[in-house]
Amino acid sequence: MDEDILIVVASFLILFVPVAGLTLRFALKPLVDSIARVMEARVGREAQELLDQ
């Protein structure tokens, strides 16, 4: 009985982990891109302020 449960859980994880990973990758990509853009803009603004001094 325990071996059957282990097989079912292992099979589920083998299928679920890659699917969840791909889903999260595509779901979080716009958020990560926007955070990167904000950080780049902040660095550019700080560099411009240093040049203005």
MMTF fields as JSON, N, C-alpha, C and O atoms, coordinates in Angstrom:
{
  "mmtfVersion": "1.0.0",
  "mmtfProducer": "UNKNOWN",
  "numBonds": 211,
  "numAtoms": 212,
  "numGroups": 53,
  "numChains": 1,
  "numModels": 1,
  "chainsPerModel": [1],
  "groupsPerChain": [53],
  "chainIdList": ["A"],
  "bondAtomList": [4, 2, 8, 6, 12, 10, 16, 14, 20, 18, 24, 22, 28, 26, 32, 30, 36, 34, 40, 38, 44, 42, 48, 46, 52, 50, 56, 54, 60, 58, 64, 62, 68, 66, 72, 70, 76, 74, 80, 78, 84, 82, 88, 86, 92, 90, 96, 94, 100, 98, 104, 102, 108, 106, 112, 110, 116, 114, 120, 118, 124, 122, 128, 126, 132, 130, 136, 134, 140, 138, 144, 142, 148, 146, 152, 150, 156, 154, 160, 158, 164, 162, 168, 166, 172, 170, 176, 174, 180, 178, 184, 182, 188, 186, 192, 190, 196, 194, 200, 198, 204, 202, 208, 206],
  "bondOrderList": [1, 1, 1, 1, 1, 1, 1, 1, 1, 1, 1, 1, 1, 1, 1, 1, 1, 1, 1, 1, 1, 1, 1, 1, 1, 1, 1, 1, 1, 1, 1, 1, 1, 1, 1, 1, 1, 1, 1, 1, 1, 1, 1, 1, 1, 1, 1, 1, 1, 1, 1, 1],
  "groupList": [{"groupName": "MET", "atomNameList": ["N", "CA", "C", "O"], "elementList": ["N", "C", "C", "O"], "formalChargeList": [0, 0, 0, 0], "bondAtomList": [1, 0, 2, 1, 3, 2], "bondOrderList": [1, 1, 2], "singleLetterCode": "M", "chemCompType": "L-PEPTIDE LINKING"}, {"groupName": "ASP", "atomNameList": ["N", "CA", "C", "O"], "elementList": ["N", "C", "C", "O"], "formalChargeList": [0, 0, 0, 0], "bondAtomList": [1, 0, 2, 1, 3, 2], "bondOrderList": [1, 1, 2], "singleLetterCode": "D", "chemCompType": "L-PEPTIDE LINKING"}, {"groupName": "GLU", "atomNameList": ["N", "CA", "C", "O"], "elementList": ["N", "C", "C", "O"], "formalChargeList": [0, 0, 0, 0], "bondAtomList": [1, 0, 2, 1, 3, 2], "bondOrderList": [1, 1, 2], "singleLetterCode": "E", "chemCompType": "L-PEPTIDE LINKING"}, {"groupName": "ILE", "atomNameList": ["N", "CA", "C", "O"], "elementList": ["N", "C", "C", "O"], "formalChargeList": [0, 0, 0, 0], "bondAtomList": [1, 0, 2, 1, 3, 2], "bondOrderList": [1, 1, 2], "singleLetterCode": "I", "chemCompType": "L-PEPTIDE LINKING"}, {"groupName": "LEU", "atomNameList": ["N", "CA", "C", "O"], "elementList": ["N", "C", "C", "O"], "formalChargeList": [0, 0, 0, 0], "bondAtomList": [1, 0, 2, 1, 3, 2], "bondOrderList": [1, 1, 2], "singleLetterCode": "L", "chemCompType": "L-PEPTIDE LINKING"}, {"groupName": "VAL", "atomNameList": ["N", "CA", "C", "O"], "elementList": ["N", "C", "C", "O"], "formalChargeList": [0, 0, 0, 0], "bondAtomList": [1, 0, 2, 1, 3, 2], "bondOrderList": [1, 1, 2], "singleLetterCode": "V", "chemCompType": "L-PEPTIDE LINKING"}, {"groupName": "ALA", "atomNameList": ["N", "CA", "C", "O"], "elementList": ["N", "C", "C", "O"], "formalChargeList": [0, 0, 0, 0], "bondAtomList": [1, 0, 2, 1, 3, 2], "bondOrderList": [1, 1, 2], "singleLetterCode": "A", "chemCompType": "L-PEPTIDE LINKING"}, {"groupName": "SER", "atomNameList": ["N", "CA", "C", "O"], "elementList": ["N", "C", "C", "O"], "formalChargeList": [0, 0, 0, 0], "bondAtomList": [1, 0, 2, 1, 3, 2], "bondOrderList": [1, 1, 2], "singleLetterCode": "S", "chemCompType": "L-PEPTIDE LINKING"}, {"groupName": "PHE", "atomNameList": ["N", "CA", "C", "O"], "elementList": ["N", "C", "C", "O"], "formalChargeList": [0, 0, 0, 0], "bondAtomList": [1, 0, 2, 1, 3, 2], "bondOrderList": [1, 1, 2], "singleLetterCode": "F", "chemCompType": "L-PEPTIDE LINKING"}, {"groupName": "PRO", "atomNameList": ["N", "CA", "C", "O"], "elementList": ["N", "C", "C", "O"], "formalChargeList": [0, 0, 0, 0], "bondAtomList": [1, 0, 2, 1, 3, 2], "bondOrderList": [1, 1, 2], "singleLetterCode": "P", "chemCompType": "L-PEPTIDE LINKING"}, {"groupName": "GLY", "atomNameList": ["N", "CA", "C", "O"], "elementList": ["N", "C", "C", "O"], "formalChargeList": [0, 0, 0, 0], "bondAtomList": [1, 0, 2, 1, 3, 2], "bondOrderList": [1, 1, 2], "singleLetterCode": "G", "chemCompType": "PEPTIDE LINKING"}, {"groupName": "THR", "atomNameList": ["N", "CA", "C", "O"], "elementList": ["N", "C", "C", "O"], "formalChargeList": [0, 0, 0, 0], "bondAtomList": [1, 0, 2, 1, 3, 2], "bondOrderList": [1, 1, 2], "singleLetterCode": "T", "chemCompType": "L-PEPTIDE LINKING"}, {"groupName": "ARG", "atomNameList": ["N", "CA", "C", "O"], "elementList": ["N", "C", "C", "O"], "formalChargeList": [0, 0, 0, 0], "bondAtomList": [1, 0, 2, 1, 3, 2], "bondOrderList": [1, 1, 2], "singleLetterCode": "R", "chemCompType": "L-PEPTIDE LINKING"}, {"groupName": "LYS", "atomNameList": ["N", "CA", "C", "O"], "elementList": ["N", "C", "C", "O"], "formalChargeList": [0, 0, 0, 0], "bondAtomList": [1, 0, 2, 1, 3, 2], "bondOrderList": [1, 1, 2], "singleLetterCode": "K", "chemCompType": "L-PEPTIDE LINKING"}, {"groupName": "GLN", "atomNameList": ["N", "CA", "C", "O"], "elementList": ["N", "C", "C", "O"], "formalChargeList": [0, 0, 0, 0], "bondAtomList": [1, 0, 2, 1, 3, 2], "bondOrderList": [1, 1, 2], "singleLetterCode": "Q", "chemCompType": "L-PEPTIDE LINKING"}],
  "groupTypeList": [0, 1, 2, 1, 3, 4, 3, 5, 5, 6, 7, 8, 4, 3, 4, 8, 5, 9, 5, 6, 10, 4, 11, 4, 12, 8, 6, 4, 13, 9, 4, 5, 1, 7, 3, 6, 12, 5, 0, 2, 6, 12, 5, 10, 12, 2, 6, 14, 2, 4, 4, 1, 14],
  "groupIdList": [1, 2, 3, 4, 5, 6, 7, 8, 9, 10, 11, 12, 13, 14, 15, 16, 17, 18, 19, 20, 21, 22, 23, 24, 25, 26, 27, 28, 29, 30, 31, 32, 33, 34, 35, 36, 37, 38, 39, 40, 41, 42, 43, 44, 45, 46, 47, 48, 49, 50, 51, 52, 53],
  "secStructList": [7, 2, 2, 2, 2, 2, 2, 2, 2, 2, 2, 2, 2, 2, 2, 2, 2, 2, 2, 2, 2, 2, 2, 2, 2, 2, 2, 2, 2, 2, 2, 2, 2, 2, 2, 2, 2, 2, 2, 2, 2, 2, 2, 2, 2, 2, 2, 2, 2, 2, 2, 2, 7],
  "xCoordList": [0.821, 0.0, 0.866, 0.597, 1.894, 2.761, 3.506, 3.757, 3.854, 4.561, 3.664, 4.132, 2.372, 1.426, 1.29, 1.254, 1.216, 1.103, 2.36, 2.285, 3.498, 4.764, 4.825, 5.302, 4.355, 4.347, 3.427, 3.774, 2.259, 1.306, 1.877, 1.789, 2.453, 3.018, 4.197, 4.309, 5.068, 6.22, 5.761, 6.31, 4.771, 4.246, 3.648, 3.867, 2.9, 2.296, 3.373, 3.267, 4.409, 5.473, 6.255, 6.652, 6.478, 7.207, 6.444, 7.053, 5.128, 4.32, 4.068, 4.082, 3.841, 3.416, 4.543, 4.324, 5.717, 6.808, 7.187, 7.284, 7.405, 7.727, 6.581, 6.815, 5.356, 4.212, 4.083, 3.859, 4.222, 4.144, 5.294, 5.103, 6.473, 7.619, 7.423, 7.703, 6.947, 6.703, 5.608, 5.716, 4.561, 3.469, 3.96, 3.652, 4.721, 5.246, 6.199, 6.214, 6.992, 7.94, 7.197, 7.56, 6.162, 5.431, 4.556, 4.312, 4.083, 3.245, 4.069, 3.602, 5.286, 6.102, 6.989, 7.541, 7.138, 8.032, 7.667, 8.567, 6.404, 6.09, 6.43, 6.883, 6.214, 6.533, 8.034, 8.471, 8.812, 10.27, 10.787, 11.682, 10.236, 10.653, 10.354, 11.173, 9.184, 8.841, 9.729, 10.115, 10.053, 10.962, 12.341, 12.972, 12.808, 14.113, 14.111, 15.094, 13.013, 12.925, 12.959, 13.612, 12.254, 12.251, 13.649, 14.096, 14.337, 15.688, 16.648, 17.506, 16.514, 17.361, 17.088, 18.015, 15.822, 15.474, 16.037, 16.506, 15.99, 16.52, 18.028, 18.545, 18.729, 20.18, 20.494, 21.42, 19.734, 19.953, 19.708, 20.446, 18.679, 18.368, 19.461, 19.863, 19.939, 21.012, 22.3, 23.021, 22.586, 23.782, 23.657, 24.631, 22.48, 22.26, 22.419, 22.977, 21.929, 22.082, 23.555, 23.981, 24.328, 25.759, 26.468, 27.371, 26.059, 26.673, 26.31, 27.114, 25.107, 24.665, 25.398, 25.479, 25.927, 26.597, 27.888, 28.592],
  "yCoordList": [-1.199, 0.0, 1.264, 2.197, 1.301, 2.47, 2.68, 3.815, 1.595, 1.695, 2.3, 3.057, 1.967, 2.535, 4.046, 4.803, 4.466, 5.9, 6.628, 7.719, 6.024, 6.62, 6.765, 7.782, 5.772, 5.824, 6.936, 7.671, 7.056, 8.094, 9.485, 10.377, 9.669, 10.972, 11.316, 12.45, 10.354, 10.598, 10.937, 11.844, 10.225, 10.506, 11.905, 12.641, 12.266, 13.593, 14.674, 15.66, 14.486, 15.489, 15.587, 16.679, 14.455, 14.461, 15.264, 15.927, 15.206, 15.965, 17.398, 18.326, 17.579, 18.878, 19.905, 21.065, 19.516, 20.476, 21.193, 22.421, 20.489, 21.224, 22.109, 23.219, 21.624, 22.425, 23.677, 24.77, 23.523, 24.682, 25.65, 26.866, 25.121, 25.978, 26.805, 28.004, 26.17, 26.908, 27.949, 29.068, 27.579, 28.52, 29.732, 30.87, 29.486, 30.604, 31.464, 32.688, 30.819, 31.587, 32.568, 33.742, 32.086, 32.962, 33.961, 35.062, 33.591, 34.506, 35.62, 36.755, 35.311, 36.297, 37.126, 38.137, 36.728, 37.443, 38.923, 39.759, 39.29, 40.723, 41.494, 42.636, 40.875, 41.531, 41.749, 42.829, 40.743, 40.855, 41.89, 42.667, 41.908, 42.903, 44.327, 45.228, 44.527, 45.874, 46.3, 47.465, 45.38, 45.71, 46.068, 47.011, 45.319, 45.607, 46.98, 47.715, 47.332, 48.64, 49.773, 50.795, 49.583, 50.603, 50.767, 51.89, 49.666, 49.741, 50.415, 51.192, 50.126, 50.776, 52.276, 53.076, 52.653, 54.07, 54.78, 55.914, 54.116, 54.715, 54.921, 55.967, 53.931, 54.054, 55.175, 55.956, 55.257, 56.321, 57.692, 58.634, 57.816, 59.101, 59.489, 60.651, 58.519, 58.807, 59.199, 60.088, 58.543, 58.89, 60.301, 61.054, 60.66, 62.006, 63.052, 64.123, 62.746, 63.685, 63.874, 64.982, 62.796, 62.912, 63.752, 64.525, 63.602, 64.388, 65.869, 66.738, 66.152, 67.536, 68.269, 69.497, 67.556, 68.205, 68.748, 69.328],
  "zCoordList": [0.0, 0.0, 0.0, -0.757, 0.837, 0.894, -0.415, -0.82, -1.067, -2.344, -3.414, -4.265, -3.374, -4.34, -4.149, -5.119, -2.909, -2.627, -3.089, -3.656, -2.845, -3.267, -4.785, -5.289, -5.507, -6.971, -7.464, -8.388, -6.847, -7.257, -6.971, -7.814, -5.797, -5.436, -6.346, -6.811, -6.6, -7.47, -8.885, -9.51, -9.391, -10.736, -10.794, -11.757, -9.771, -9.723, -9.728, -10.458, -8.915, -8.84, -10.141, -10.547, -10.794, -12.066, -13.115, -13.954, -13.072, -14.031, -13.56, -14.369, -12.275, -11.753, -11.703, -12.049, -11.289, -11.095, -12.396, -12.387, -13.511, -14.755, -15.245, -15.724, -15.128, -15.575, -14.713, -15.233, -13.413, -12.519, -12.788, -12.753, -13.054, -13.341, -14.601, -14.612, -15.652, -16.902, -16.719, -17.222, -16.003, -15.767, -14.99, -15.342, -13.938, -13.152, -13.969, -13.836, -14.813, -15.631, -16.538, -16.619, -17.214, -18.128, -17.377, -17.871, -16.194, -15.42, -14.79, -14.695, -14.359, -13.659, -14.579, -14.144, -15.836, -16.75, -16.889, -16.815, -17.086, -17.187, -15.906, -15.969, -14.764, -13.498, -13.353, -12.957, -13.668, -13.575, -14.568, -14.239, -15.771, -16.767, -16.298, -16.477, -15.701, -15.242, -14.074, -13.989, -13.184, -12.079, -12.626, -12.149, -13.623, -14.219, -14.884, -14.788, -15.561, -16.203, -15.178, -15.393, -14.067, -13.01, -12.431, -12.196, -12.202, -11.643, -12.62, -12.202, -13.916, -14.919, -14.968, -15.088, -14.877, -14.902, -13.677, -13.773, -12.533, -11.305, -11.42, -11.026, -11.954, -12.123, -13.107, -12.886, -14.183, -15.161, -14.574, -14.865, -13.75, -13.125, -12.132, -12.069, -11.359, -10.397, -11.121, -10.669, -12.233, -13.005, -13.565, -13.574, -14.025, -14.563, -13.467, -13.706, -12.267, -11.152, -10.797, -10.472, -10.858, -10.573, -11.635, -11.317, -12.885, -13.952, -13.83, -14.166, -13.354, -13.219, -12.104, -12.131, -11.14, -9.998, -10.391, -9.565]
}
